[in-house]
């Protein structure tokens, strides 16, 4: 019996969504940490959220098609942006930014910039891995 003929187990079905579940879990973790300490900035959170799904799926054995990778990158970007906007609305983004430590520093702008960077990094990882395969 070849590997393609093996029956699909519940665990195998969950593994298909590990990238999405990782991105969602990171968003929830970021929201929890930001709510506990709004004066701390988690600079890497938007990058990780935006890149997690596309990078994890792109590095899996099945790989990812270019169209699916672009869709996953855009959805990851959307998740990071939505999380940023929710945290900003709640007042949980009061920490410093990397380039300016004044009170009026644009934390939201930094998070949006890092979310775009994360989506581009995740897409690059998926495309590079697909080219090697």
C-alpha positions as CSV (number, residue, x, y, z in Angstrom):
1,X,0.0,0.0,0.0
2,X,1.5,3.3,-1.0
3,X,1.5,6.4,1.2
4,X,-1.2,8.0,-0.9
5,X,-3.6,5.1,-0.2
6,X,-3.3,5.3,3.6
7,X,-6.6,6.2,5.3
8,X,-6.8,9.8,6.5
9,X,-6.8,9.9,10.3
10,X,-8.1,12.8,12.4
11,X,-4.6,13.8,13.3
12,X,-3.6,13.9,9.6
13,X,-6.6,16.2,9.0
14,X,-5.5,18.5,11.8
15,X,-2.0,18.6,10.4
16,X,-3.3,20.1,7.2
17,X,-4.3,23.2,9.2
18,X,-1.2,23.5,11.3
19,X,-0.1,26.7,9.6
20,X,-3.5,28.4,10.0
21,X,-3.8,27.1,13.6
22,X,-0.3,28.5,14.4
23,X,-1.1,31.9,13.0
24,X,-4.4,32.0,14.9
25,X,-2.6,30.8,18.1
26,X,0.0,33.5,17.7
27,X,-2.7,36.2,17.3
28,X,-4.5,35.0,20.4
29,X,-1.2,34.9,22.3
30,X,-0.3,38.4,21.2
31,X,-3.7,39.8,22.2
32,X,-3.4,38.1,25.6
33,X,0.1,39.5,26.2
34,X,-0.8,43.0,25.0
35,X,-3.8,43.1,27.2
36,X,-1.7,42.1,30.2
37,X,1.0,44.7,29.5
38,X,-0.1,47.4,27.0
39,X,3.1,49.4,27.6
40,X,5.2,46.6,26.1
41,X,5.6,46.3,22.3
42,X,5.9,42.9,20.8
43,X,7.7,43.9,17.6
44,X,7.9,40.4,16.1
45,X,4.2,39.4,16.6
46,X,2.8,40.9,13.4
47,X,5.7,39.4,11.4
48,X,5.1,35.9,12.9
49,X,1.4,36.0,12.4
50,X,1.5,37.2,8.8
51,X,4.2,34.7,7.8
52,X,3.3,31.6,9.8
53,X,0.6,30.0,7.7
54,X,2.2,30.5,4.3
55,X,5.7,29.5,5.6
56,X,4.6,26.4,7.5
57,X,2.4,25.2,4.6
58,X,5.1,26.0,2.0
59,X,7.7,24.0,4.0
60,X,5.4,21.0,4.5
61,X,5.8,17.8,2.5
62,X,2.8,18.5,0.3
63,X,4.2,22.0,-0.5
64,X,2.0,24.8,-1.8
65,X,1.0,26.1,-5.2
66,X,1.9,29.7,-6.0
67,X,-1.8,30.7,-6.0
68,X,-2.4,29.1,-2.6
69,X,0.8,30.6,-1.2
70,X,-0.3,34.1,-2.2
71,X,-3.8,33.5,-0.7
72,X,-2.3,32.3,2.5
73,X,0.1,35.3,2.7
74,X,-2.8,37.7,2.1
75,X,-4.9,36.0,4.7
76,X,-2.0,36.0,7.2
77,X,-1.5,39.7,6.5
78,X,-5.2,40.3,7.1
79,X,-5.1,38.4,10.4
80,X,-2.2,40.5,11.6
81,X,-3.9,43.8,10.5
82,X,-7.2,42.8,12.2
83,X,-5.3,41.9,15.4
84,X,-3.4,45.1,15.3
85,X,-6.6,47.2,14.8
86,X,-8.4,45.4,17.6
87,X,-5.5,45.9,20.0
88,X,-5.2,49.6,19.0
89,X,-9.0,50.1,19.5
90,X,-8.7,48.6,22.9
91,X,-5.8,50.8,23.8
92,X,-3.4,47.8,24.2
93,X,-0.7,49.2,21.9
94,X,1.0,51.8,24.1
95,X,4.6,50.6,23.9
96,X,7.5,52.2,22.1
97,X,8.5,51.6,18.5
98,X,11.9,50.6,17.3
99,X,12.9,53.9,15.8
100,X,11.3,56.4,18.1
101,X,10.7,56.3,21.9
102,X,8.5,59.4,22.2
103,X,4.9,59.3,23.5
104,X,3.4,60.0,20.0
105,X,5.2,57.2,18.2
106,X,3.1,55.4,15.6
107,X,2.9,51.9,17.0
108,X,0.1,51.0,14.7
109,X,2.1,52.0,11.7
110,X,5.1,49.9,12.8
111,X,2.8,46.9,13.3
112,X,1.2,47.3,9.9
113,X,4.7,47.6,8.3
114,X,5.9,44.5,10.1
115,X,2.8,42.6,9.0
116,X,3.5,43.4,5.4
117,X,7.1,42.3,5.9
118,X,6.0,39.1,7.5
119,X,3.7,38.3,4.6
120,X,6.5,38.9,2.1
121,X,8.9,36.8,4.1
122,X,6.4,33.9,4.3
123,X,5.7,34.1,0.6
124,X,9.4,34.1,-0.2
125,X,10.0,31.0,2.0
126,X,7.1,29.1,0.3
127,X,8.2,30.0,-3.2
128,X,11.8,29.2,-2.5
129,X,10.9,25.8,-1.1
130,X,8.6,25.1,-4.0
131,X,11.4,26.0,-6.5
132,X,13.8,23.5,-4.7
133,X,11.2,20.7,-4.8
